[in-house]
Amino acid sequence: MQYDFDLGTSLADTDYAAIGRGFGCFGIAVKQVEEIGGAVKAALESGLPAVIDCHTRFVPHPSMPMFGRMNRYGSQAPLPQS
């Protein structure tokens, strides 16, 4: 399901394992639950700080449509005066 706004920010295509490797860490991405055990073992055996990037499926919260209505005025809406 696609919504007409990003709540916070969208980082869907970010390769966190590559970012970790860029900082000298062990980095690996897993896409299936069966891969997690091997990834943890490899991370521990590396002797380095580790980033395990677990790709997950987005499951929207039931109130997501209400969050979308909160943005109907956009970011330029004036703040209420107190």
ROBATI-553901 format. One line per 8 residues: their letters; for each residue x, z, y of N, C-alpha, C, CB. Coordinates in nm, 4 decimals. Each point is the difference from the previous one (the first is absolute). Glycine has a CB too. Example, Ala and Ser with C-alpha at 12.3 -4.5 7.8 and 13.67 -1.06 7.14 Angstrom:
AS) 1.3190 0.7800 -0.5690 -0.0890 0.0000 0.1190 0.0900 0.0000 0.1200 -0.1892 0.1246 -0.1173 ~ 0.1542 -0.1966 0.2223 0.0820 0.0060 0.1190 -0.0770 0.0730 0.1090 0.1184 -0.2145 -0.0628
//
This chain:
MQYDFDLG) 0.0844 0.0000 -0.1178 -0.0844 0.0000 0.1178 0.0888 0.0000 0.1239 -0.1847 0.1219 -0.1240 ~ 0.1529 -0.2059 0.2186 0.0769 -0.0108 0.1236 -0.0786 0.0615 0.1139 0.1133 -0.2084 -0.0827 ~ -0.0473 0.2881 0.1636 -0.0629 0.0586 0.1175 0.0579 -0.0662 0.1241 -0.0373 0.2206 -0.1199 ~ -0.0316 -0.2100 0.2319 0.0435 -0.0693 0.1212 0.0956 0.0841 0.0843 -0.2161 -0.1228 -0.0012 ~ 0.2830 0.2191 -0.0596 0.0930 0.0847 0.0733 0.1014 0.0584 -0.0975 -0.1764 0.0543 0.1736 ~ 0.2874 -0.0069 -0.1194 0.0979 0.0755 -0.0780 -0.0098 0.1439 0.0448 0.1559 -0.2000 -0.0268 ~ -0.1735 0.2895 -0.0671 -0.0055 0.1418 0.0308 0.1441 0.0491 0.0006 -0.2335 0.0308 -0.1041 ~ 0.2879 -0.0032 0.2206 0.1407 0.0368 0.0123 0.0829 -0.1255 0.0091 -0.0369 0.2127 -0.1277
TSLADTDY) 0.0877 -0.2570 0.0146 0.0801 -0.1212 -0.0034 -0.0038 -0.0579 -0.1403 0.1492 0.0858 0.1844 ~ -0.1113 -0.2084 -0.1997 0.0023 -0.0644 -0.1302 0.1446 -0.0258 -0.0400 -0.2260 -0.1060 0.0415 ~ 0.2673 0.1639 -0.1515 0.1372 -0.0179 -0.0498 -0.0023 -0.0586 -0.1417 0.0791 0.1940 0.1430 ~ -0.1791 -0.2738 -0.1718 -0.0229 -0.0485 -0.1355 0.1173 -0.0790 -0.0583 -0.2397 -0.0062 0.0565 ~ 0.3109 -0.0688 0.0226 0.1068 -0.0853 -0.0529 0.1389 0.0592 0.0200 -0.1451 -0.1951 0.0450 ~ 0.1551 0.3230 -0.0175 0.1292 0.0632 0.0224 0.0676 0.0294 -0.1337 -0.0839 0.1001 0.2158 ~ 0.2099 -0.1394 -0.2296 0.0777 0.0243 -0.1223 0.0815 0.1279 0.0187 0.0125 -0.2499 -0.0517 ~ -0.0727 0.3623 0.0165 0.0650 0.1292 0.0201 0.1239 0.0174 -0.0880 -0.2223 0.0944 0.0603
AAIGRGFG) 0.2220 -0.1547 -0.1787 0.1179 0.0070 -0.0866 0.1191 -0.0681 0.0681 -0.1481 0.0021 -0.2057 ~ 0.1261 -0.1161 0.2684 0.1076 -0.0707 0.0707 0.0483 0.0811 0.1196 -0.0960 -0.2203 -0.0734 ~ 0.0046 0.2865 0.1427 0.0400 0.0849 0.1122 0.0896 0.1125 -0.0508 -0.2139 -0.0547 0.1239 ~ 0.1751 0.1170 -0.2346 0.0825 0.1052 -0.0590 0.1382 -0.0513 -0.0381 -0.2071 0.1097 -0.0842 ~ 0.2127 -0.2262 0.0205 0.1306 -0.0576 -0.0364 0.0833 -0.0267 0.1241 -0.1015 -0.1037 -0.2041 ~ 0.0372 0.0623 0.3122 0.0705 -0.0250 0.1253 0.0658 0.1255 0.0556 -0.1612 -0.1824 0.0465 ~ 0.1066 0.2981 -0.0806 0.0577 0.1274 0.0429 0.0919 0.0606 -0.1052 -0.2021 0.0372 0.1386 ~ 0.2349 -0.1148 -0.2421 0.0922 0.0476 -0.1023 -0.0652 0.0768 -0.1134 0.1671 0.0084 0.1761
CFGIAVKQ) -0.2971 -0.0107 -0.1831 -0.0730 0.0693 -0.1061 -0.0236 -0.0926 -0.1184 -0.1100 0.1462 0.1711 ~ 0.0697 -0.0874 -0.2810 -0.0516 -0.0771 -0.1121 -0.1426 -0.0381 0.0373 0.1487 0.1191 -0.1739 ~ -0.1856 -0.2442 0.1616 -0.1349 -0.0432 0.0341 -0.0576 -0.0894 -0.1062 0.0566 0.0183 0.2386 ~ -0.1801 0.0098 -0.2785 -0.0682 -0.0799 -0.1012 -0.1486 -0.0006 0.0309 0.1754 0.0555 -0.1740 ~ -0.2403 -0.1665 0.1448 -0.1447 -0.0108 0.0176 -0.0666 -0.0058 -0.1367 0.0296 -0.1192 0.2212 ~ -0.1422 0.1852 -0.2355 -0.0781 -0.0060 -0.1237 -0.1401 -0.0479 0.0330 0.1357 0.1864 -0.1041 ~ -0.1896 -0.2697 0.0145 -0.1339 -0.0551 0.0213 -0.0981 0.0418 -0.1081 0.1045 -0.1921 0.1147 ~ -0.0537 0.2436 -0.2259 -0.0847 0.0440 -0.1106 0.0337 0.1446 -0.0335 -0.0153 -0.2360 -0.0913
VEEIGGAV) -0.0859 0.3125 0.0527 0.0214 0.1415 -0.0302 0.1031 0.0175 -0.1121 -0.2361 0.0492 0.0728 ~ 0.2442 -0.1442 -0.1626 0.0953 0.0084 -0.1111 0.1451 -0.0075 0.0471 -0.1720 -0.1037 -0.1469 ~ 0.1965 0.0558 0.2661 0.1353 -0.0151 0.0528 0.0534 0.1273 0.0656 -0.0504 -0.2400 0.0340 ~ -0.0363 0.3367 -0.0078 0.0414 0.1174 0.0769 0.1058 0.0824 -0.0726 -0.2260 0.0047 0.1030 ~ 0.2078 0.0194 -0.2316 0.0969 0.0792 -0.0754 0.1399 -0.0594 0.0048 -0.1844 0.0723 -0.1482 ~ 0.1960 -0.2027 0.1257 0.1296 -0.0667 0.0050 0.0611 0.0034 0.1388 -0.0746 -0.1463 -0.1846 ~ -0.0097 0.1352 0.2865 0.0494 0.0043 0.1377 0.0543 0.1378 0.0340 -0.1654 -0.1761 0.0642 ~ 0.0947 0.2807 -0.1051 0.0473 0.1366 0.0256 0.1307 0.0252 -0.0742 -0.2373 0.0787 0.0317
KAALESGL) 0.2463 -0.1228 -0.1568 0.1233 0.0172 -0.0779 0.1161 -0.0719 0.0671 -0.1347 0.0197 -0.2109 ~ 0.1141 -0.1441 0.2522 0.1067 -0.0764 0.0657 0.0405 0.0662 0.1315 -0.0856 -0.2117 -0.1063 ~ -0.0119 0.2639 0.1800 0.0298 0.0672 0.1268 0.0856 0.1237 -0.0237 -0.2156 -0.0852 0.0966 ~ 0.1794 0.1651 -0.1954 0.0773 0.1207 -0.0295 0.1411 -0.0345 -0.0480 -0.2132 0.1191 -0.0576 ~ 0.2239 -0.2215 -0.0252 0.1305 -0.0408 -0.0525 0.0898 -0.0602 0.1071 -0.1081 -0.0394 -0.2193 ~ 0.0495 -0.0096 0.3265 0.0799 -0.0629 0.1052 0.0857 0.1018 0.0743 -0.1763 -0.1746 0.0240 ~ 0.1315 0.3008 -0.0207 0.0735 0.1019 0.0740 -0.0133 -0.0125 0.1515 0.1577 0.0065 -0.1889 ~ -0.2453 -0.0922 0.2338 -0.0204 -0.0234 0.1433 -0.1366 0.0526 0.0429 0.1492 -0.2033 -0.0097
PAVIDCHT) -0.1668 0.2246 0.1401 -0.1366 0.0200 0.0476 -0.0792 -0.1249 -0.0398 0.0745 0.1501 0.1969 ~ -0.2025 -0.1353 -0.2229 -0.0754 -0.1125 -0.0551 -0.1313 -0.0230 0.0728 0.1044 0.0456 -0.2194 ~ -0.1434 -0.1734 0.2227 -0.1311 -0.0415 0.0485 -0.0664 -0.0752 -0.1144 0.0769 -0.0139 0.2451 ~ -0.1902 0.0651 -0.2904 -0.0802 -0.0704 -0.1000 -0.1261 -0.0466 0.0711 0.0925 0.1384 -0.1965 ~ -0.1008 -0.2668 0.2193 -0.1117 -0.0613 0.0722 -0.1086 -0.0328 -0.1017 0.1541 -0.0961 0.1803 ~ -0.2579 0.1775 -0.1848 -0.1106 -0.0190 -0.0940 -0.1098 -0.0818 0.0664 0.0541 0.2180 -0.1151 ~ -0.0708 -0.3395 0.0686 -0.1035 -0.0870 0.0551 -0.1354 0.0480 -0.0520 0.1607 -0.1982 0.0138 ~ -0.2521 0.2218 0.0761 -0.1316 0.0516 -0.0374 -0.1089 -0.0926 0.0506 0.0882 0.2345 0.0047
RFVPHPSM) -0.2055 -0.2136 -0.0537 -0.1169 -0.0763 0.0428 -0.0735 0.0812 0.1056 -0.0205 -0.1148 -0.2265 ~ -0.0159 0.0515 0.3363 -0.0730 0.0679 0.1062 -0.1444 0.0185 -0.0433 0.1524 -0.0977 0.1764 ~ -0.1972 0.2219 -0.1753 -0.1393 0.0323 -0.0277 -0.0560 0.0613 0.1280 0.0411 0.0367 -0.2522 ~ -0.1282 -0.1082 0.3217 -0.0481 0.0502 0.1284 -0.0858 0.1253 -0.0154 0.0066 -0.2331 0.0868 ~ 0.0076 0.3217 0.0077 -0.0835 0.1193 0.0061 -0.1421 -0.0447 0.0329 0.1959 0.1475 0.0732 ~ -0.2977 -0.0821 -0.1283 -0.1376 -0.0421 0.0269 -0.0373 -0.0036 0.1487 -0.0567 0.0950 -0.2202 ~ 0.1256 -0.0208 0.3037 -0.0350 0.0018 0.1424 0.0783 -0.1023 0.0822 -0.0549 0.2405 -0.0257 ~ 0.1289 -0.3311 -0.0380 0.0776 -0.0992 0.0738 -0.0845 -0.0803 0.1000 0.1509 -0.0143 -0.1972
PMFGRMNR) -0.2735 -0.0273 0.1643 -0.0780 -0.0725 0.1011 -0.0242 0.0829 0.1263 -0.1090 -0.1258 -0.1850 ~ 0.0960 0.2569 0.1704 -0.0183 0.0853 0.1182 0.1271 0.0041 0.0840 -0.1673 0.1386 -0.1258 ~ 0.2842 -0.1389 0.0618 0.1259 -0.0041 0.0742 0.0091 -0.1301 0.0796 0.1120 0.1437 -0.1758 ~ -0.1589 -0.2538 0.1175 0.0012 -0.1279 0.0698 -0.0848 0.0024 0.1253 0.0370 -0.1117 -0.2166 ~ -0.1516 0.1784 0.2113 -0.0854 0.0088 0.1187 0.0651 0.0816 0.1109 -0.1996 -0.0205 -0.1475 ~ 0.2907 0.1110 0.1116 0.0696 0.0797 0.1007 0.0866 -0.0892 0.0887 -0.0002 0.1976 -0.1558 ~ 0.0409 -0.3133 0.1053 0.0888 -0.0899 0.0731 -0.0763 -0.1099 0.0733 0.1763 0.0478 -0.1683 ~ -0.3074 -0.0383 0.1781 -0.0777 -0.1093 0.0576 0.0323 -0.0281 0.1458 -0.1773 0.0582 -0.1586
YGSQAPLP) 0.2310 0.0406 0.2281 0.0344 -0.0200 0.1400 0.1454 -0.0412 0.0186 -0.1731 0.1671 0.0595 ~ 0.2488 -0.1700 -0.1669 0.1401 -0.0394 0.0069 0.0867 0.1113 0.0574 -0.0717 -0.2373 0.0261 ~ 0.1978 0.2102 -0.0162 0.0940 0.1016 0.0474 -0.0016 0.0165 0.1511 0.1408 -0.0509 -0.1959 ~ -0.2117 -0.0365 0.2664 -0.0032 0.0063 0.1454 -0.1170 0.0833 0.0537 0.1098 -0.2229 0.0026 ~ -0.1876 0.2830 -0.0926 -0.1143 0.0786 0.0438 0.0468 0.1211 0.0797 -0.1315 -0.0770 -0.2001 ~ 0.0637 0.1081 0.3103 0.0412 0.1168 0.0779 -0.0259 0.1292 -0.0777 -0.0483 -0.1258 0.2126 ~ 0.1344 0.2227 -0.1920 -0.0175 0.1299 -0.0631 -0.1073 0.0782 0.0744 0.2404 0.0003 -0.0773 ~ -0.3187 0.0812 0.0061 -0.1019 0.0798 0.0676 0.0644 0.1001 0.0944 -0.1525 -0.0275 -0.1964
QS) 0.0885 0.0507 0.3092 0.0470 0.0974 0.0973 -0.0459 0.1395 -0.0408 -0.0049 -0.1745 0.1824 ~ 0.0942 0.2699 -0.1742 -0.0405 0.1366 -0.0354 -0.0043 0.0891 0.1198 0.0974 -0.0305 -0.2223
//
